[in-house]
Amino acid sequence: MEGTSFTLPEVRMIGRTVFLLEGYHDKGNLLEFIAFCARVSNPENQKRGENNERLVRYLLKNGHWSPFEMVHLVFEISTTREVSRQILRHRSFSFQEHSQRYASPLVKSRVQSTVNRQGSDVKLSVSHEVEQKWLFYQNAVRDLAENCYSWAVNNNIAKEVARKVLPEGLTVTKLYMAGTLRSFIHYVQLRTQRDTQPEHREVAKKIRAIIEKDLGFPFSILLEDSPK
């Protein structure tokens, strides 16, 4: 069964906290919402909304996390099941994942062309011939697994049984990842480090870029100012 080919991972924000109060400057700006929540004891400053970025930096530098817990984000992530197993280990988040019991997982993804190991930014000395052979074997395993899965489903074998033949590292999945901005800050801090598997690190980088754009100032400020 042929699927649609695309490059993993794919990440997009599908939901987030919205500032609903009337009369404030930019209700779609998360930075303003964080500052508003932080000023709960100072209504006059809430209305003025001045120096929001400076306030957020102060909160991070001094470990005042509760305002960041007021912001809730939801991301849609398409990746391999190998990477999704790692993402699911972050227990401060809530998840909803594509079910192979009810839907077909057969979407062709790009096979991994590198033989580098997790956490390594140093390219190993591998000949072109070896790399091409490795690509061939990955394609062969994927195609065989997909043929076996399709045969099983077409012969009325339940999908939750047929999926046993699908390899984790070559099977595409989609999941929703929901949590507070505080949790996402810590997730990005951890999973953009060099000791994270490159495919997972790419997911974290894309989440970081989306939050960075939505907040209105570089995410690096959050990383620099937040306590280790």
N, C-alpha and C positions, 0 to 999 in steps of 0.2 A: 504493500500500500504506500503510495507516494504522498508525502506531506508537503507543506510549504517550507521553503528554505529561508532561514534568516540567521542573523548573527546575534549570539547571546552575549551578555544579558540585555534584556529590555526592561527599563524601569520608568514608571511614571507615577506622579501623585494623583490619586483619584478622589481624595477627600481631605478636608482639614477644618480646623476651628475657624469660624467666621465671626467677626465683631459685629454684633447686631444693633448696638446702641446708636441712636441718631445724634447728630450734632458733633461728632468727632471727625478728625481730619481725614484719615484714610482707613476706612473700616476693613479693607482687604489686606492691610499691612500687619503681618504677625508681630513685627517689632513694636508697633504701637500698642497692640493688644497685650503683649508681655509687660510693657511699661505700665499700662493701665492697671493690670492686676497687681503689680508690685506696689502701686500707690493706693491700695485699698484704704489705708488709714489717712490719706491726704487727698480728699476730694477736689480741692482747688487745683492742685497740681495735675490731677487726673484730667481735668477739663482743659488745662493749658497744653498738656502734652509736649512739654519742652524737654530737650536733652534726652530723648528716649535712648539713643544709641549709647550715650555715656552711662546712663542708668543700667542698661543691660550689661555693659562691660563690668560695671561695679558688682552687679549681682553674681556674675560668673567668677570674677576674681576672688570674691569672698565666700563662694560656695552657698549662696542663697538660691536654692534650686526650686522652691515651691512655685514661683511664677512660671517657670518653664514646664511645670506639670499641668498648667492650665491649657496648654496648647496640645491638641490631638491631631495626629497626621495619619493618613492611610496611603500606602504605596502598593502598586501592582508590580510584581516582579516576575519576569519570565527567565528561567535559568534551567540548569540541569538538576535532577534530583540529588545528585552528589552535593551540589552547593546548597540546595534548599535544606538538606539535613543539617548543615552547619548553621544556617540562619535560624532554624527552628529551636536551636539550643539557647537562644536569647529569650529567657523566660519572662522578661518584663514586658514583652509584646504579646499581642493576640494575633492569631493566624487563621486564615481560611485558605485551604489549598485545593487545587484541582484534584478531583477524585477519579482514579483510574477504574474505579468500580462502575461509574456511570458514564464515563466519556473516554474516547480513544486518546491515548497519549502520543499517537504517531504524527509528530511534526518533526520534519528533518531539520536538525541544527547543524551548524558548522562543527566539524570534528576538530579536536585540539591538535594543532600542528607542532607544538613544542613538546619536548620531553623533559623540560625543566621540572624540578620537584617543588613542592609547596614551600613558599617563603624565600625562594632563591631568585635574585635578580641577575645572577651570573649565568650566562649561556654555557651549557655544557658542550664539550667538543664532540659533536655528532655529525657524521658524514651526511651528505645530501641523500645518499642511497638508503641509509638507515632511517632517516626521517620520512622519506617517501614510502618505505616499507611499513613504517608505523602507521602512517595515514591509511595505507591499503588495509591493514589489519583492523583498524577502527571501523572503516567503512564496511568491511566484510562482516564483522561481528554485528554491527548495527543492522545491516540488511538482513542477515540471517534471523536475528531476533525479531525484526518487524515482520518477516515472512511467517515465522512461527506463531507470533501473536495474531496476525490476521487470519491465518488458517484456523487457529483455535476458536476465535470469535465467530468466524463464518460457519464453524461446525457446532455452534451453540454451546461452547464452553464459556462459563461465566467469566466476565472481564476481570473480576478479582482473583480468579484462578489463572487466566491467560497472562496476566501481567507479571507472573513469576519469571518469565523468560527475558524480561526487559532489563538491560544493564543500567545501573544507577547513573553512571557517568555519561551515558549517551542518550538518556531519555529526558525529554523536555517536560517541565512542569510549570504551572503558573500559580502564584500564591499572593494573597493580600496580607500585608504586614502593617499592623496598627499599633500605635503607641504614642506616648507623650514626647514632646520635643526633648525633654531631659533624656529620655531613653535613647532617642536617635542621636543626640550629641555623643553619648557614651559609646553607642554602637559604631559611629563613624570614627571616633578616636581609636577604638580597638581594631576595627576591621580594615582600616587604611594603613596599618602597620605592615612592614615588610615580611613579618612572619606569618601573615595571612595568605592562604592560597590565592594566586593571582586572579582566578575567575571570581572568587568571592570578593576580593579587594575591588574589582571593577564594579560590582553591585554597590558597595559602600561609597565609592567615588561618585557614582551617578546619583545616589541619594543625597550626598553632600552637595553636589552641584545644584540640584533642584531646591533644596532648603536654602542654599546660599542666595539663589535668585529671588526666592519668595521673601526672605528676611530683609533684603535690601542692603545688606553689607556682607563682606567676605566671611565665609564660615571659618576661615583661619583665625579670625578674632576670637571666636568661641573656643577653638582648640588651644589658642595661646593663653587665654585668660582662665580657662576652667582648671580647677585643681586636678592633679594627677592622682 
